[in-house]
């Protein structure tokens, strides 16, 4: 799991996009706030892209459904 000065990754799901890009739905613990949050992120070549994640409505629903199925959006 990833751990940065900002947050610790708790769980994630990945939706492959075109050209090897990925949309990720992540449950993270934000260190400064001491709380769990949900993050949508865009990844390219294994690196996070510091830009908004734009998805079609169909892709967004797929990512949300995968997040529910894999427990990212469900409380343990």
MDAnalysis code that builds the backbone (N, CA, C; Angstrom):
import MDAnalysis as mda
import numpy as np

u = mda.Universe.empty(228, n_residues=76, atom_resindex=np.repeat(np.arange(76), 3), trajectory=True)
u.add_TopologyAttr("name", ["N", "CA", "C"] * 76)
u.add_TopologyAttr("resid", np.arange(1, 77))
u.add_TopologyAttr("resname", ["UNK", "UNK", "UNK", "UNK", "UNK", "UNK", "UNK", "UNK", "UNK", "UNK", "UNK", "UNK", "UNK", "UNK", "UNK", "UNK", "UNK", "UNK", "UNK", "UNK", "UNK", "UNK", "UNK", "UNK", "UNK", "UNK", "UNK", "UNK", "UNK", "UNK", "UNK", "UNK", "UNK", "UNK", "UNK", "UNK", "UNK", "UNK", "UNK", "UNK", "UNK", "UNK", "UNK", "UNK", "UNK", "UNK", "UNK", "UNK", "UNK", "UNK", "UNK", "UNK", "UNK", "UNK", "UNK", "UNK", "UNK", "UNK", "UNK", "UNK", "UNK", "UNK", "UNK", "UNK", "UNK", "UNK", "UNK", "UNK", "UNK", "UNK", "UNK", "UNK", "UNK", "UNK", "UNK", "UNK"])
u.atoms.positions = np.array([
    [0.833, -1.186, 0.000],
    [0.000, 0.000, 0.000],
    [0.881, 1.253, 0.000],
    [0.364, 2.273, -0.650],
    [1.110, 3.532, -0.706],
    [0.944, 4.308, 0.589],
    [2.004, 4.969, 0.975],
    [2.002, 5.823, 2.154],
    [2.829, 7.064, 1.817],
    [2.200, 8.230, 1.913],
    [2.892, 9.484, 1.639],
    [2.769, 10.382, 2.860],
    [3.390, 11.550, 2.815],
    [3.243, 12.508, 3.909],
    [1.795, 12.958, 4.057],
    [1.052, 12.929, 2.954],
    [-0.337, 13.388, 2.956],
    [-1.321, 12.324, 3.444],
    [-1.174, 11.088, 2.934],
    [-2.183, 10.069, 3.234],
    [-1.624, 8.659, 3.115],
    [-2.379, 7.730, 3.710],
    [-2.088, 6.311, 3.608],
    [-3.230, 5.651, 2.852],
    [-2.894, 4.844, 1.843],
    [-3.892, 4.121, 1.079],
    [-4.404, 2.958, 1.914],
    [-5.725, 2.860, 2.037],
    [-6.343, 1.755, 2.772],
    [-6.777, 0.673, 1.796],
    [-7.507, 1.071, 0.744],
    [-7.941, 0.122, -0.280],
    [-8.231, 0.884, -1.564],
    [-8.282, 0.148, -2.676],
    [-8.529, 0.788, -3.963],
    [-9.080, -0.201, -4.962],
    [-9.753, 0.333, -5.980],
    [-10.121, -0.437, -7.161],
    [-9.622, 0.342, -8.368],
    [-9.309, -0.403, -9.419],
    [-8.738, 0.189, -10.624],
    [-9.613, -0.160, -11.819],
    [-9.905, 0.842, -12.636],
    [-10.624, 0.638, -13.895],
    [-9.670, 0.996, -15.024],
    [-9.236, 0.008, -15.816],
    [-8.347, 0.310, -16.943],
    [-9.055, 1.199, -17.971],
    [-8.331, 2.181, -18.478],
    [-8.827, 3.083, -19.515],
    [-7.992, 2.886, -20.770],
    [-8.176, 3.739, -21.747],
    [-7.412, 3.640, -22.991],
    [-5.928, 3.969, -22.764],
    [-5.087, 3.448, -23.629],
    [-3.648, 3.767, -23.644],
    [-2.946, 3.467, -22.325],
    [-3.402, 2.455, -21.578],
    [-2.744, 2.083, -20.340],
    [-3.051, 2.988, -19.163],
    [-3.948, 3.951, -19.341],
    [-4.329, 4.826, -18.242],
    [-5.291, 4.091, -17.318],
    [-5.444, 4.604, -16.101],
    [-6.320, 3.980, -15.115],
    [-7.116, 5.038, -14.367],
    [-8.344, 4.689, -14.034],
    [-9.148, 5.462, -13.084],
    [-9.132, 4.660, -11.796],
    [-8.911, 5.339, -10.688],
    [-8.880, 4.632, -9.405],
    [-9.843, 5.280, -8.425],
    [-10.483, 4.417, -7.648],
    [-11.326, 4.831, -6.544],
    [-10.603, 4.329, -5.305],
    [-10.212, 5.251, -4.434],
    [-9.342, 4.895, -3.313],
    [-9.957, 5.325, -1.978],
    [-9.812, 4.477, -0.994],
    [-10.126, 4.849, 0.388],
    [-8.779, 5.179, 1.019],
    [-8.634, 6.406, 1.510],
    [-7.364, 6.851, 2.094],
    [-7.597, 7.392, 3.504],
    [-6.544, 7.382, 4.299],
    [-6.565, 8.042, 5.606],
    [-5.711, 9.289, 5.461],
    [-6.349, 10.456, 5.577],
    [-5.647, 11.732, 5.481],
    [-5.016, 12.008, 6.840],
    [-3.702, 12.088, 6.861],
    [-2.966, 12.177, 8.119],
    [-3.258, 13.448, 8.903],
    [-3.284, 14.598, 8.243],
    [-3.487, 15.865, 8.944],
    [-4.866, 15.943, 9.592],
    [-5.839, 15.276, 8.995],
    [-7.208, 15.322, 9.507],
    [-7.557, 14.118, 10.372],
    [-6.766, 13.045, 10.231],
    [-7.034, 11.831, 10.992],
    [-8.351, 11.171, 10.613],
    [-8.747, 11.305, 9.354],
    [-10.012, 10.718, 8.932],
    [-9.875, 10.018, 7.591],
    [-10.808, 9.084, 7.339],
    [-10.851, 8.393, 6.065],
    [-11.633, 9.223, 5.059],
    [-11.158, 9.202, 3.815],
    [-11.821, 9.901, 2.724],
    [-11.775, 9.022, 1.476],
    [-12.623, 9.350, 0.520],
    [-12.659, 8.655, -0.764],
    [-12.047, 9.585, -1.815],
    [-11.142, 9.040, -2.619],
    [-10.486, 9.841, -3.653],
    [-10.667, 9.155, -5.004],
    [-11.014, 9.944, -6.009],
    [-11.000, 9.502, -7.401],
    [-9.713, 10.035, -8.006],
    [-8.964, 9.170, -8.676],
    [-7.700, 9.634, -9.245],
    [-7.477, 9.044, -10.628],
    [-6.644, 9.739, -11.389],
    [-6.295, 9.362, -12.761],
    [-4.819, 9.010, -12.766],
    [-4.481, 7.849, -13.329],
    [-3.102, 7.365, -13.359],
    [-2.676, 7.094, -14.790],
    [-1.419, 7.419, -15.080],
    [-0.847, 7.183, -16.400],
    [0.585, 6.698, -16.210],
    [0.920, 5.590, -16.836],
    [2.267, 5.014, -16.729],
    [2.698, 4.811, -15.277],
    [1.766, 4.400, -14.441],
    [2.089, 4.120, -13.036],
    [2.223, 5.341, -12.151],
    [1.918, 6.519, -12.671],
    [2.026, 7.751, -11.883],
    [0.688, 8.471, -11.833],
    [0.393, 9.064, -10.688],
    [-0.833, 9.829, -10.561],
    [-0.737, 11.093, -11.410],
    [-1.821, 11.439, -12.065],
    [-1.873, 12.645, -12.890],
    [-2.560, 13.734, -12.062],
    [-1.880, 14.835, -11.805],
    [-2.463, 15.889, -10.956],
    [-3.469, 16.764, -11.712],
    [-4.444, 16.113, -12.293],
    [-5.495, 16.779, -13.053],
    [-6.814, 16.102, -12.702],
    [-7.936, 16.739, -13.020],
    [-9.228, 16.094, -12.764],
    [-9.379, 14.795, -13.553],
    [-10.116, 13.875, -12.977],
    [-10.433, 12.618, -13.648],
    [-11.747, 12.810, -14.397],
    [-11.702, 12.748, -15.719],
    [-12.895, 12.860, -16.548],
    [-13.260, 11.470, -17.047],
    [-14.504, 11.052, -16.770],
    [-14.977, 9.739, -17.194],
    [-16.326, 9.866, -17.865],
    [-16.626, 8.921, -18.735],
    [-17.989, 8.825, -19.250],
    [-18.870, 8.359, -18.087],
    [-20.173, 8.586, -18.215],
    [-21.082, 8.141, -17.157],
    [-21.012, 6.624, -16.989],
    [-20.891, 5.898, -18.089],
    [-20.794, 4.444, -18.034],
    [-19.550, 4.004, -17.259],
    [-18.412, 4.624, -17.538],
    [-17.173, 4.276, -16.834],
    [-17.268, 4.626, -15.352],
    [-17.903, 5.742, -15.031],
    [-18.070, 6.128, -13.626],
    [-18.898, 5.087, -12.876],
    [-19.996, 4.630, -13.486],
    [-20.821, 3.606, -12.840],
    [-20.054, 2.305, -12.671],
    [-19.243, 1.941, -13.657],
    [-18.420, 0.728, -13.534],
    [-17.443, 0.848, -12.366],
    [-16.828, 2.025, -12.230],
    [-15.872, 2.239, -11.145],
    [-16.580, 2.196, -9.789],
    [-17.732, 2.819, -9.684],
    [-18.491, 2.798, -8.436],
    [-18.939, 1.376, -8.095],
    [-19.460, 0.647, -9.087],
    [-19.899, -0.730, -8.848],
    [-18.740, -1.604, -8.381],
    [-17.587, -1.428, -9.005],
    [-16.404, -2.193, -8.601],
    [-15.988, -1.807, -7.178],
    [-16.100, -0.517, -6.851],
    [-15.780, -0.064, -5.501],
    [-16.681, -0.689, -4.451],
    [-17.957, -0.843, -4.779],
    [-18.896, -1.486, -3.848],
    [-18.596, -2.979, -3.744],
    [-18.435, -3.628, -4.891],
    [-18.176, -5.074, -4.919],
    [-16.894, -5.432, -4.162],
    [-15.856, -4.606, -4.332],
    [-14.550, -4.905, -3.716],
    [-14.385, -4.286, -2.330],
    [-15.420, -3.618, -1.825],
    [-15.391, -3.122, -0.445],
    [-14.754, -1.777, -0.215],
    [-14.370, -1.060, -1.247],
    [-13.774, 0.258, -1.052],
    [-14.824, 1.247, -0.541],
    [-16.054, 1.119, -1.022],
    [-17.120, 2.029, -0.627],
    [-18.009, 1.475, 0.489],
    [-17.646, 0.347, 1.033],
    [-18.419, -0.251, 2.122],
    [-17.598, -0.223, 3.396],
    [-18.245, 0.158, 4.459],
    [-17.548, 0.159, 5.749],
    [-17.264, -1.274, 6.172],
    [-16.041, -1.536, 6.655],
    [-15.705, -2.897, 7.124],
    [-16.461, -3.246, 8.380],
])
